[in-house]
């Protein structure tokens, strides 16, 4: 948000002090080099002098110089070396770790070896505890309190809500707490945000078609993942995200997206995003990060849809397609749903961009493809047709390896009473070199209309101990678990 500053102008009706009638008209020596510049009209008592005439041109020149200095280098060189990464001699420090929510009743075998991840609830608590000046939270849903739900699984969400609400207490230091939510949803999903705003704990704006889920603390730490500000995302749904600590360069780049959301809370999408929203960190010029002083990765943040991307910002769909196209050994995807369709009002369109990229990878390059797609009572049955179409490619020749499984979160009659729970909302891709962690389903509507973000991480070289390999182990844990079922017609849960 911008602040208007008052400008004191010289009154237009200013007149010089009049002289007495017999007072002689002063004659001043001209300070100009132009002839006949000083002259006097005796009757009208007007004096013309071009003294100090150089001030206006100098002032204009000064303003032009300041504009040139303040414009980002990217504005002038946005196309220069656009296809080659910028070399960085020293990797920038950053601590990244995967975090997840495991729903009540989903337990993995103790014999299985897999990373022990911090929970989403623990990561959000840590972020709240580290906030000193500012906390920005972007989430479409704001239902941390389990109203009319008599279940202990609502506890973590209610605890977080009370901590956020305490930011409005009188007599204590306040954070600059800003909330961005989805304007298109029913107000029932915004109840907690309205309370925080009315209590003076937070400033709240809404934007259209928001699907991003992220926290940003003091421009140094952040969370990005699939978990929304809903108590179900902490105890009733399977979620995955990344917690970044002491990672100012990536966090400050993410803050530009948050600023753009905040701007859209009160304005229309501009035809051209100003330079303050632009970035030089992107698909062709990623950051070089030293992850926890353990390994080095390239990283950048991509966004959707294209019209919300300022100059220099990579598009989320482009990042995913590139990761698929550059895979040489395997591609593993864990998604809430998979449907190569695009719904425009009442019109349905075929949207094959990701589907075609997967087919090309397995048919032309022999890349092994695994899709782990959620299945719950609200899944679209038509998804099965597209998944079986992909799986049928195995029959073309022996070298083709493409497999499908459905991930089913176990439930009971009692747990089913919780509306909107018991589903895996994971949204990520991992290949032999790249990991892409998103915040929403990979549908045509998401990449075309919805405001979303994704974190792209690439190993510098072969590494058995990186965020990418941790993500691969999580995928394999889920793939070989009893909750991953073969793709069969008319699957029922």
C-alpha positions as CSV (number, residue, x, y, z in Angstrom):
1,X,0.0,0.0,0.0
2,X,1.2,3.5,-0.8
3,X,0.9,6.6,1.3
4,X,-0.1,10.0,-0.1
5,X,2.0,12.9,1.0
6,X,0.8,16.5,0.9
7,X,2.6,18.9,-1.4
8,X,2.7,22.6,-0.5
9,X,2.3,24.7,-3.6
10,X,3.1,28.3,-4.0
11,X,-0.2,30.2,-4.3
12,X,-1.0,31.2,-7.8
13,X,-2.2,34.7,-6.8
14,X,1.0,35.8,-5.2
15,X,1.9,39.4,-6.0
16,X,5.0,41.5,-5.2
17,X,4.7,44.3,-2.6
18,X,3.7,47.5,-4.5
19,X,6.1,50.4,-4.6
20,X,5.2,54.0,-3.8
21,X,4.2,56.2,-6.8
22,X,7.4,58.3,-6.8
23,X,9.7,55.4,-6.1
24,X,12.1,54.8,-9.0
25,X,12.0,51.5,-10.7
26,X,15.1,49.5,-9.9
27,X,17.3,48.5,-12.7
28,X,19.2,45.3,-12.3
29,X,22.1,44.0,-14.3
30,X,21.0,41.1,-16.4
31,X,22.3,37.7,-15.2
32,X,21.5,36.2,-18.6
33,X,23.7,35.9,-21.7
34,X,20.7,36.5,-24.0
35,X,20.5,40.1,-25.3
36,X,17.5,42.3,-24.4
37,X,16.5,40.1,-21.6
38,X,16.2,42.9,-19.0
39,X,13.6,45.4,-19.9
40,X,11.1,47.6,-18.2
41,X,7.6,48.7,-19.0
42,X,7.2,52.0,-17.1
43,X,3.5,52.0,-17.3
44,X,2.7,48.4,-16.5
45,X,5.6,48.2,-14.0
46,X,6.5,44.7,-15.2
47,X,10.0,43.4,-15.0
48,X,11.3,40.5,-17.0
49,X,14.5,38.7,-16.1
50,X,15.6,35.3,-17.2
51,X,18.0,35.0,-14.2
52,X,18.3,31.5,-12.8
53,X,16.8,30.1,-16.0
54,X,19.1,27.2,-15.8
55,X,17.3,25.8,-12.7
56,X,14.4,24.1,-14.6
57,X,16.6,22.2,-17.1
58,X,18.9,21.1,-14.4
59,X,16.0,19.9,-12.2
60,X,14.6,17.9,-15.1
61,X,18.0,16.4,-15.8
62,X,18.3,15.4,-12.1
63,X,14.9,13.7,-12.1
64,X,15.8,11.7,-15.3
65,X,19.1,10.6,-13.7
66,X,17.3,9.4,-10.5
67,X,14.8,7.5,-12.6
68,X,17.5,5.7,-14.5
69,X,19.3,4.9,-11.2
70,X,16.2,3.5,-9.5
71,X,15.0,1.4,-12.4
72,X,16.0,-2.3,-11.9
73,X,18.7,-3.7,-14.1
74,X,16.2,-6.3,-15.2
75,X,14.1,-3.6,-17.0
76,X,16.9,-2.8,-19.4
77,X,18.3,-6.3,-19.7
78,X,15.3,-8.6,-19.3
79,X,16.1,-10.5,-22.5
80,X,19.9,-10.5,-22.2
81,X,21.2,-14.0,-21.4
82,X,17.7,-15.1,-20.7
83,X,18.4,-18.7,-21.4
84,X,21.5,-19.1,-19.2
85,X,21.6,-19.1,-15.4
86,X,23.6,-16.4,-13.7
87,X,26.7,-17.8,-12.0
88,X,27.0,-17.2,-8.3
89,X,30.3,-17.8,-6.7
90,X,29.2,-18.3,-3.2
91,X,25.9,-20.2,-2.4
92,X,23.5,-18.2,-0.2
93,X,22.6,-19.6,3.2
94,X,19.1,-21.2,3.6
95,X,17.6,-23.9,5.9
96,X,14.9,-25.9,4.1
97,X,13.0,-28.9,5.4
98,X,9.9,-30.8,4.5
99,X,6.9,-30.7,6.8
100,X,3.6,-32.6,6.7
101,X,0.3,-33.3,8.3
102,X,-0.8,-36.9,8.8
103,X,-4.5,-37.4,9.5
104,X,-5.7,-39.2,12.6
105,X,-5.7,-43.0,11.9
106,X,-3.1,-43.0,9.2
107,X,-0.1,-44.8,10.6
108,X,3.0,-46.1,8.8
109,X,4.7,-49.3,9.7
110,X,7.6,-48.8,12.2
111,X,9.7,-51.2,10.1
112,X,9.7,-48.8,7.1
113,X,12.7,-46.5,7.0
114,X,11.6,-43.0,6.0
115,X,12.4,-39.4,7.0
116,X,10.7,-38.3,10.3
117,X,9.2,-34.9,9.3
118,X,8.2,-32.0,11.5
119,X,4.4,-31.5,11.5
120,X,2.7,-28.6,9.8
121,X,1.4,-27.6,13.3
122,X,4.9,-27.5,14.7
123,X,6.3,-25.5,11.8
124,X,3.5,-22.9,12.1
125,X,4.1,-22.6,15.8
126,X,7.8,-22.1,15.2
127,X,7.0,-19.3,12.7
128,X,4.7,-17.6,15.1
129,X,7.3,-17.7,17.8
130,X,10.0,-16.2,15.6
131,X,7.9,-13.3,14.3
132,X,9.2,-10.0,15.6
133,X,7.9,-7.3,13.2
134,X,5.6,-8.8,10.6
135,X,3.6,-11.9,9.7
136,X,1.8,-12.4,6.4
137,X,-0.5,-15.4,6.0
138,X,-2.1,-16.3,2.6
139,X,-4.8,-18.9,2.7
140,X,-8.2,-19.3,0.9
141,X,-9.8,-20.8,4.1
142,X,-9.9,-19.4,7.6
143,X,-11.6,-22.0,9.8
144,X,-9.1,-22.8,12.5
145,X,-11.9,-23.2,15.1
146,X,-13.8,-26.5,15.0
147,X,-17.2,-24.9,15.6
148,X,-20.0,-27.4,16.5
149,X,-17.4,-30.2,16.2
150,X,-17.0,-32.2,19.4
151,X,-13.6,-33.8,18.6
152,X,-10.1,-33.4,20.1
153,X,-8.6,-33.1,16.6
154,X,-9.8,-29.5,16.5
155,X,-7.3,-28.6,19.3
156,X,-4.3,-27.6,17.2
157,X,-6.3,-25.2,15.0
158,X,-8.0,-23.5,18.0
159,X,-4.6,-23.1,19.7
160,X,-3.2,-21.3,16.6
161,X,-6.3,-19.1,16.4
162,X,-6.0,-18.0,20.0
163,X,-2.3,-17.1,19.5
164,X,-3.2,-15.0,16.4
165,X,-6.0,-13.4,18.3
166,X,-3.7,-12.3,21.1
167,X,-2.0,-10.0,18.7
168,X,-4.9,-7.6,19.2
169,X,-4.6,-7.5,23.0
170,X,-4.3,-4.0,24.4
171,X,-1.1,-3.1,26.1
172,X,1.2,-5.5,24.3
173,X,3.6,-5.1,21.3
174,X,1.8,-5.8,18.1
175,X,3.0,-7.5,14.9
176,X,2.0,-6.2,11.5
177,X,-0.3,-9.2,10.8
178,X,-1.7,-9.2,7.3
179,X,-4.1,-11.8,6.0
180,X,-5.0,-12.6,2.3
181,X,-8.0,-14.8,1.7
182,X,-10.2,-16.1,-1.2
183,X,-12.9,-13.5,-2.0
184,X,-14.9,-15.9,-4.1
185,X,-15.8,-18.4,-1.3
186,X,-18.7,-18.3,1.0
187,X,-18.2,-16.0,4.0
188,X,-18.5,-19.1,6.3
189,X,-15.0,-20.0,5.3
190,X,-13.7,-16.6,6.4
191,X,-15.2,-16.4,9.9
192,X,-11.9,-16.6,11.8
193,X,-10.3,-13.9,9.6
194,X,-13.3,-11.5,10.3
195,X,-12.9,-12.0,14.0
196,X,-9.2,-11.3,13.8
197,X,-9.9,-8.1,11.9
198,X,-12.7,-6.9,14.2
199,X,-10.5,-7.5,17.3
200,X,-7.7,-5.4,15.8
201,X,-5.3,-8.4,15.5
202,X,-4.9,-8.4,11.7
203,X,-5.6,-6.5,8.5
204,X,-7.5,-8.5,6.0
205,X,-8.0,-8.3,2.2
206,X,-9.6,-10.8,-0.2
207,X,-8.6,-11.5,-3.8
208,X,-10.3,-13.7,-6.5
209,X,-9.6,-17.4,-7.0
210,X,-6.8,-17.6,-4.4
211,X,-5.3,-21.0,-4.0
212,X,-1.9,-20.1,-2.5
213,X,-1.1,-21.2,1.0
214,X,1.9,-19.6,2.6
215,X,3.4,-17.9,5.7
216,X,6.0,-15.1,5.6
217,X,7.8,-14.0,8.7
218,X,10.0,-10.8,8.9
219,X,11.2,-11.3,5.3
220,X,13.5,-14.2,6.5
221,X,11.3,-17.3,7.1
222,X,8.4,-18.9,5.3
223,X,6.1,-21.9,4.8
224,X,4.8,-22.9,1.4
225,X,2.7,-25.9,0.9
226,X,-0.8,-27.5,0.5
227,X,-2.1,-26.8,4.1
228,X,-4.8,-24.2,4.5
229,X,-5.7,-22.2,7.7
230,X,-8.3,-24.9,8.5
231,X,-8.1,-27.2,11.5
232,X,-8.7,-30.1,9.2
233,X,-5.3,-29.4,7.5
234,X,-3.6,-30.1,10.8
235,X,-5.3,-33.3,11.9
236,X,-7.8,-34.6,9.3
237,X,-6.0,-34.2,5.9
238,X,-2.7,-35.3,4.5
239,X,-0.7,-32.2,3.6
240,X,2.9,-31.5,2.6
241,X,4.9,-28.3,2.5
242,X,8.4,-26.8,3.0
243,X,9.6,-24.7,6.0
244,X,12.3,-22.2,5.2
245,X,14.3,-20.8,8.0
246,X,17.0,-18.0,7.8
247,X,16.4,-17.8,4.1
248,X,16.2,-14.0,3.5
249,X,16.9,-14.0,-0.3
250,X,14.2,-16.5,-1.2
251,X,11.8,-15.0,1.4
252,X,12.1,-11.5,0.1
253,X,11.5,-12.7,-3.4
254,X,8.3,-14.4,-2.1
255,X,7.3,-11.2,-0.4
256,X,6.9,-9.6,-3.8
257,X,4.1,-12.1,-4.6
258,X,2.5,-11.3,-1.2
259,X,2.7,-7.6,-2.0
260,X,1.0,-8.2,-5.3
261,X,-1.8,-10.1,-3.6
262,X,-2.2,-7.2,-1.1
263,X,-2.4,-4.7,-4.0
264,X,-5.1,-6.8,-5.7
265,X,-7.1,-6.7,-2.5
266,X,-8.2,-3.1,-3.4
267,X,-7.3,-2.8,-7.1
268,X,-7.8,-4.5,-10.4
269,X,-5.0,-6.4,-12.1
270,X,-2.7,-3.8,-13.7
271,X,-1.8,-4.0,-17.4
272,X,1.9,-3.8,-16.4
273,X,3.2,-4.6,-13.0
274,X,5.5,-1.8,-11.6
275,X,9.2,-2.5,-11.1
276,X,8.8,-3.1,-7.3
277,X,7.0,-6.4,-8.1
278,X,9.6,-7.6,-10.6
279,X,12.2,-10.2,-9.9
280,X,15.5,-11.4,-11.4
281,X,15.2,-14.8,-9.7
282,X,13.5,-17.2,-12.1
283,X,13.6,-20.3,-14.2
284,X,16.7,-19.2,-16.2
285,X,18.4,-17.3,-13.3
286,X,17.7,-19.3,-10.1
287,X,19.3,-18.6,-6.7
288,X,22.2,-20.8,-5.6
289,X,21.5,-21.9,-2.1
290,X,23.5,-23.7,0.5
291,X,20.8,-25.9,2.1
292,X,21.5,-26.3,5.9
293,X,25.2,-26.1,5.0
294,X,24.8,-29.7,3.8
295,X,24.3,-29.5,0.0
296,X,23.8,-26.9,-2.8
297,X,20.6,-26.5,-4.8
298,X,19.3,-24.0,-7.4
299,X,15.9,-22.5,-6.3
300,X,13.2,-20.1,-7.5
301,X,9.6,-19.4,-6.9
302,X,7.0,-19.6,-9.8
303,X,3.5,-18.4,-9.8
304,X,0.1,-18.8,-11.5
305,X,-1.7,-17.5,-13.5
306,X,0.4,-15.6,-16.1
307,X,-1.5,-12.3,-15.7
308,X,-0.4,-12.1,-12.0
309,X,3.3,-12.6,-12.8
310,X,5.4,-9.5,-12.9
311,X,8.4,-9.1,-15.2
312,X,11.0,-11.8,-14.5
313,X,8.6,-14.2,-12.6
314,X,8.5,-17.7,-14.0
315,X,5.1,-19.3,-14.6
316,X,4.3,-22.3,-12.5
317,X,3.1,-24.4,-15.4
318,X,6.3,-23.7,-17.4
319,X,8.4,-24.9,-14.4
320,X,6.5,-28.1,-14.2
321,X,6.7,-28.8,-17.9
322,X,10.4,-28.1,-17.9
323,X,10.9,-30.5,-15.0
324,X,9.1,-33.3,-16.9
325,X,10.9,-32.6,-20.1
326,X,14.4,-32.7,-18.5
327,X,13.8,-35.9,-16.5
328,X,16.0,-38.7,-17.7
329,X,15.2,-41.6,-15.3
330,X,11.9,-41.1,-13.4
331,X,9.0,-38.8,-12.7
332,X,6.9,-39.2,-9.6
333,X,3.8,-37.1,-8.9
334,X,1.6,-37.0,-5.8
335,X,-1.6,-35.0,-6.5
336,X,-5.0,-34.5,-5.0
337,X,-6.6,-34.9,-8.4
338,X,-5.6,-35.4,-12.1
339,X,-7.8,-34.2,-14.9
340,X,-6.6,-32.8,-18.2
341,X,-9.7,-30.6,-18.5
342,X,-10.4,-26.9,-18.2
343,X,-13.8,-25.6,-17.1
344,X,-14.8,-22.2,-18.4
345,X,-18.2,-21.4,-16.8
346,X,-20.4,-24.1,-18.3
347,X,-18.0,-25.0,-21.1
348,X,-15.5,-27.9,-20.8
349,X,-12.3,-27.9,-22.7
350,X,-9.5,-30.5,-23.2
351,X,-6.3,-29.3,-21.5
352,X,-3.6,-31.8,-22.3
353,X,-0.4,-29.8,-21.5
354,X,0.9,-31.9,-18.5
355,X,-0.7,-35.1,-19.9
356,X,1.1,-34.7,-23.2
357,X,4.4,-34.0,-21.4
358,X,4.1,-37.2,-19.4
359,X,3.3,-39.3,-22.5
360,X,6.3,-37.8,-24.4
361,X,8.7,-38.5,-21.5
362,X,7.8,-42.1,-21.2
363,X,7.4,-42.9,-25.0
364,X,10.3,-41.0,-26.4
365,X,12.9,-41.1,-23.5
366,X,11.8,-44.2,-21.6
367,X,11.3,-42.3,-18.4
368,X,9.5,-44.2,-15.6
369,X,6.4,-42.4,-14.5
370,X,4.4,-42.9,-11.3
371,X,1.2,-41.1,-10.5
372,X,-0.2,-41.2,-7.0
373,X,-3.6,-39.6,-7.1
374,X,-6.0,-39.1,-4.1
375,X,-9.3,-40.9,-4.0
376,X,-12.1,-39.9,-1.6
377,X,-15.8,-39.5,-1.6
378,X,-15.7,-36.2,-3.6
379,X,-13.3,-37.4,-6.3
380,X,-14.5,-37.0,-9.9
381,X,-15.1,-40.5,-11.4
382,X,-14.1,-39.2,-14.8
383,X,-10.4,-39.1,-13.6
384,X,-10.2,-42.8,-13.9
385,X,-10.6,-42.7,-17.6
386,X,-7.7,-40.3,-18.1
387,X,-5.5,-42.3,-15.7
388,X,-6.3,-45.6,-17.4
389,X,-5.5,-44.0,-20.7
390,X,-2.0,-43.2,-19.5
391,X,-1.6,-46.6,-17.9
392,X,-2.5,-48.3,-21.2
393,X,0.7,-47.0,-22.8
394,X,2.5,-49.9,-21.0
395,X,1.1,-52.1,-23.7
396,X,2.8,-50.3,-26.5
397,X,6.2,-51.8,-25.8
398,X,8.2,-53.4,-23.0
399,X,10.3,-50.3,-22.3
400,X,7.4,-48.1,-21.4
401,X,6.9,-47.9,-17.6
402,X,4.0,-45.8,-16.4
403,X,2.0,-46.8,-13.3
404,X,-1.0,-45.4,-11.5
405,X,-2.2,-45.8,-7.9
406,X,-4.9,-44.2,-5.8
407,X,-4.1,-42.9,-2.3
408,X,-6.9,-43.5,0.1
409,X,-6.9,-42.0,3.7
410,X,-8.4,-44.6,6.1
411,X,-11.6,-43.5,7.7
412,X,-14.4,-44.7,10.0
413,X,-18.1,-43.8,10.4
414,X,-17.1,-41.5,13.2
415,X,-14.3,-39.8,11.3
416,X,-16.6,-39.4,8.3
417,X,-18.7,-37.1,10.3
418,X,-16.0,-34.5,9.8
419,X,-17.0,-32.7,6.6
420,X,-14.1,-32.1,4.2
421,X,-11.6,-34.4,5.8
422,X,-10.0,-37.8,5.1
423,X,-8.1,-36.9,1.9
424,X,-4.5,-36.4,0.7
425,X,-4.0,-32.8,-0.6
426,X,-0.4,-33.3,-1.6
427,X,0.8,-31.3,-4.6
428,X,4.3,-32.1,-5.7
429,X,6.6,-33.6,-8.4
430,X,10.0,-35.2,-8.0
431,X,12.4,-36.3,-10.7
432,X,16.0,-37.5,-10.8
433,X,17.2,-33.9,-10.5
434,X,14.2,-31.6,-9.6
435,X,11.5,-31.2,-6.9
436,X,8.5,-28.9,-7.4
437,X,6.3,-28.3,-4.4
438,X,3.0,-26.6,-5.1
439,X,0.0,-25.3,-3.1
440,X,-3.0,-26.6,-5.1
441,X,-4.2,-29.2,-7.6
442,X,-2.7,-29.2,-11.0
443,X,-5.8,-28.6,-13.1
444,X,-6.4,-26.4,-16.0
445,X,-8.4,-24.0,-13.9
446,X,-5.6,-23.6,-11.4
447,X,-2.9,-22.6,-13.9
448,X,-5.3,-20.4,-15.9
449,X,-7.3,-18.6,-13.3
450,X,-6.2,-19.3,-9.7
451,X,-3.5,-17.5,-7.8
452,X,-1.0,-20.1,-6.8
453,X,2.7,-20.5,-6.1
454,X,5.3,-23.3,-6.4
455,X,8.9,-23.7,-5.1
456,X,11.3,-25.3,-7.6
457,X,14.5,-27.0,-6.2
458,X,17.2,-28.5,-8.4
459,X,20.2,-30.5,-7.3
460,X,23.5,-29.2,-8.5
461,X,24.9,-32.8,-8.8
462,X,24.0,-36.3,-7.8
463,X,23.3,-36.2,-4.1
464,X,21.9,-38.9,-1.8
465,X,21.0,-36.4,1.0
466,X,19.0,-33.4,-0.2
467,X,15.5,-32.0,0.0
468,X,14.8,-33.6,-3.3
469,X,15.8,-37.1,-2.1
470,X,13.8,-36.6,1.1
471,X,10.8,-35.8,-1.0
472,X,11.4,-38.9,-3.1
473,X,11.6,-41.1,0.1
474,X,8.2,-39.6,1.2
475,X,6.7,-40.5,-2.2
476,X,8.1,-44.0,-2.0
477,X,6.8,-44.4,1.5
478,X,3.3,-43.5,0.4
479,X,3.6,-45.5,-2.9
480,X,4.4,-48.8,-1.1
481,X,2.1,-48.2,1.8
482,X,-1.2,-50.1,2.3
483,X,-3.0,-46.8,1.5
484,X,-1.9,-46.8,-2.1
485,X,-4.3,-49.0,-4.1
486,X,-4.0,-50.2,-7.7
487,X,-6.0,-48.4,-10.3
488,X,-9.1,-50.6,-10.8
489,X,-12.5,-49.7,-12.3
490,X,-15.2,-48.6,-10.0
491,X,-13.0,-48.2,-6.9
492,X,-15.1,-47.7,-3.8
493,X,-14.1,-46.7,-0.3
